[in-house]
Amino acid sequence: MNRLARLARAEWGLLYITVRESLVKRRWRAIPMTLGVVALTAVMQIVQNQSWGYRFVQNVGAVRAEDPLWLALVRTPLSLFVPALDLPVWGALAQILFVFGIAEICLGRWRTLVIAYAATLAGTLYARVGIQLGFDNPLGLPASDARVVDTGPSAAVVGLAVFLGWRYGAYVTAGAVTAAMAVEVTLKGNLAGKEHLAAIAAVVLLCGISALRHRHRPRARFGSGSGFPPRRS
């Protein structure tokens, strides 16, 4: 048990301390953006399940690879808040509250949004490339996936989890998330699974850019509004 506790502390200790201190001091005021995202997602779910609201939600937030690119880009921001109809909404809300909440505290509101939308957009753009490659290509998709409605926060959640794992030294967690997505693709080979891998690839690129930027910054700035965890004493 002591060994497991040491492993858990090494993996999540810094992340836990950062989140706990913020929640103890500010409570729910520490994650206003996350609460807003949860509320908007819940509203979208309620509206799209009404006879009068389904078409409206589809028009403002449903993305398909067969749509014109400009239309997909316009709908992508709201598509993150539209839960998939074939999945339980409580799962999406729990993912947002947990992962977005931790990210908002540890990375800040704007970095969280940038990473979330970068991951979502990477998945959206990959779907078009995958369909062009075709089902015979290992990276490709069947033409029928062009008509699949592509919504939900899952790509953003996966991307944020990997970025947080890298930034706060939880490398086993980041690797486990990536491995789980790879297994999903191996077993199912569906659109969602491959979009998750595309989201992870985009986030890995962001990790590299972030590392290069902060390598050239003065060390005193680390942990002070930079999005990096505070240095251990």
C-alpha positions in Angstrom: 0.0 0.0 0.0 2.8 2.4 0.9 4.4 1.7 -2.5 1.2 2.4 -4.3 0.8 5.7 -2.3 4.3 6.7 -3.3 3.6 6.0 -6.9 0.3 7.9 -6.8 2.0 10.9 -5.1 4.8 10.9 -7.7 2.2 10.8 -10.5 -0.5 13.1 -9.3 0.9 14.8 -6.2 1.7 18.2 -7.8 -1.5 18.2 -9.8 -3.6 17.3 -6.7 -1.9 20.0 -4.5 -2.5 22.7 -7.2 -6.2 21.8 -7.6 -6.9 21.3 -3.9 -5.3 24.7 -2.9 -7.4 26.5 -5.5 -10.6 24.8 -4.5 -10.1 25.3 -0.8 -9.5 29.0 -1.3 -12.1 29.8 -3.9 -14.3 26.8 -4.1 -16.6 26.9 -7.1 -15.4 30.4 -8.0 -12.1 28.7 -9.1 -13.8 27.1 -12.2 -16.4 29.6 -13.6 -15.7 28.7 -17.2 -16.1 25.0 -16.5 -19.4 25.5 -14.8 -20.5 27.6 -17.8 -19.5 24.9 -20.2 -21.3 22.2 -18.2 -24.5 24.4 -18.1 -24.3 25.1 -21.8 -23.8 21.4 -22.6 -26.8 20.5 -20.4 -29.0 23.1 -22.2 -27.9 21.9 -25.6 -28.9 18.3 -24.6 -32.3 19.4 -23.4 -33.0 21.5 -26.5 -31.9 18.9 -29.0 -34.2 16.3 -27.4 -37.2 18.5 -28.1 -39.1 18.2 -31.3 -38.8 22.0 -31.8 -35.1 22.2 -30.9 -33.4 19.3 -32.7 -33.1 21.0 -36.0 -31.9 24.2 -34.4 -29.1 22.4 -32.6 -28.1 20.5 -35.8 -27.9 23.8 -37.7 -25.7 25.5 -35.2 -23.5 22.7 -33.8 -23.6 19.5 -35.9 -20.5 18.9 -38.0 -20.2 16.4 -40.8 -17.3 15.8 -43.1 -19.6 16.1 -46.1 -20.4 19.7 -45.2 -18.6 22.6 -46.8 -15.4 23.4 -44.9 -16.5 26.9 -44.0 -19.7 25.6 -42.6 -17.9 23.0 -40.5 -15.5 25.7 -39.1 -18.4 27.9 -38.2 -20.2 25.1 -36.4 -17.1 23.7 -34.7 -17.1 26.1 -31.6 -20.6 25.0 -30.6 -20.2 21.4 -31.6 -18.1 20.9 -28.5 -21.2 21.6 -26.4 -23.5 19.3 -28.3 -23.5 15.8 -26.6 -23.6 12.8 -28.9 -27.2 11.4 -29.1 -26.0 7.8 -28.8 -24.1 8.3 -25.5 -25.4 9.2 -22.0 -25.2 12.9 -21.4 -24.1 12.4 -17.8 -20.9 11.0 -19.1 -20.1 14.1 -21.1 -21.0 16.4 -18.2 -18.8 14.4 -15.8 -15.9 14.5 -18.3 -16.2 18.3 -18.7 -16.6 19.0 -15.0 -13.5 16.9 -14.1 -11.1 17.5 -16.9 -12.0 21.1 -17.8 -12.2 22.0 -14.1 -8.6 20.7 -13.5 -7.4 22.4 -16.7 -9.0 25.7 -15.8 -7.2 25.8 -12.4 -3.9 24.5 -13.6 -3.6 26.1 -17.1 -5.9 29.1 -16.9 -9.1 29.8 -18.7 -7.8 30.8 -22.1 -5.1 28.1 -22.4 -7.8 25.6 -21.6 -10.0 26.9 -24.4 -7.2 27.1 -26.9 -6.1 23.5 -26.2 -9.7 22.2 -26.2 -10.6 23.8 -29.5 -7.3 22.8 -31.1 -8.0 19.2 -30.2 -11.6 19.4 -31.5 -10.5 21.2 -34.7 -7.8 18.6 -35.3 -10.4 15.8 -35.2 -12.8 17.7 -37.4 -10.1 18.3 -40.1 -8.8 14.8 -39.8 -12.2 13.3 -40.7 -12.0 15.0 -44.1 -8.4 13.8 -44.8 -9.3 10.3 -43.6 -12.2 10.1 -46.0 -10.0 11.3 -48.9 -7.5 8.5 -48.0 -10.2 5.9 -48.1 -10.9 2.8 -46.0 -8.1 0.8 -47.5 -5.5 3.2 -46.0 -4.6 2.5 -42.3 -5.2 6.2 -41.6 -8.3 6.4 -43.7 -12.0 6.2 -43.2 -14.9 4.8 -45.2 -16.9 7.2 -47.3 -20.0 6.5 -45.2 -18.4 8.4 -42.3 -18.8 11.6 -44.2 -22.4 11.6 -43.1 -21.7 10.9 -39.4 -22.7 13.7 -37.1 -19.5 14.7 -35.2 -20.2 16.5 -31.9 -19.3 16.3 -28.3 -16.4 17.2 -25.9 -14.5 13.9 -26.0 -11.7 15.1 -28.3 -11.2 18.2 -26.2 -11.2 16.1 -23.0 -8.7 13.7 -24.4 -6.4 16.5 -25.5 -6.6 18.4 -22.2 -5.9 15.2 -20.3 -2.7 14.5 -22.3 -1.6 18.1 -22.1 -2.1 18.2 -18.3 -0.3 14.9 -17.9 2.7 16.3 -19.8 2.7 19.7 -18.1 2.4 18.3 -14.5 4.7 15.3 -14.9 1.8 12.7 -14.9 3.4 10.9 -17.8 2.0 7.5 -17.0 -1.5 9.0 -17.1 -0.9 10.8 -20.4 0.5 7.5 -21.8 -2.4 5.5 -20.5 -4.9 7.9 -22.2 -3.0 7.7 -25.5 -2.8 3.9 -25.2 -6.5 3.6 -24.5 -7.3 5.6 -27.6 -5.0 3.4 -29.7 -6.7 0.3 -28.4 -10.1 1.8 -29.3 -9.0 2.4 -32.8 -7.6 -1.1 -33.0 -10.8 -2.7 -31.8 -13.3 -0.5 -33.4 -11.6 1.6 -36.1 -14.4 4.1 -35.9 -14.4 7.8 -36.7 -14.5 8.9 -33.0 -11.4 6.8 -32.1 -9.3 8.1 -35.0 -10.4 11.6 -34.3 -9.2 11.2 -30.7 -5.7 10.1 -32.0 -5.7 13.2 -34.2 -6.5 15.4 -31.2 -3.7 13.8 -29.3 -1.3 14.4 -32.2 -2.3 18.1 -32.2 -1.8 18.4 -28.5 1.6 16.7 -28.7 2.6 19.4 -31.2 1.3 22.1 -28.8 3.4 20.5 -26.0 6.5 20.8 -28.2 5.8 24.4 -29.0 5.1 25.2 -25.4 8.4 23.5 -24.3 10.4 25.5 -26.9 8.8 28.8 -25.9 9.4 28.3 -22.1 12.9 27.0 -22.6 14.0 30.5 -23.7 12.1 32.4 -21.0 13.7 33.5 -17.7 13.5 30.8 -15.1 11.9 33.2 -12.6 8.8 33.4 -14.6 8.0 29.7 -14.4 4.8 29.0 -12.4 3.8 32.7 -12.4 1.0 33.0 -14.9 2.9 30.9 -17.4 0.7 27.8 -17.1 3.7 25.8 -15.8 3.3 24.2 -12.4 5.1 26.0 -9.6 8.6 24.8 -9.0 9.3 22.4 -6.2 11.4 23.8 -3.4 
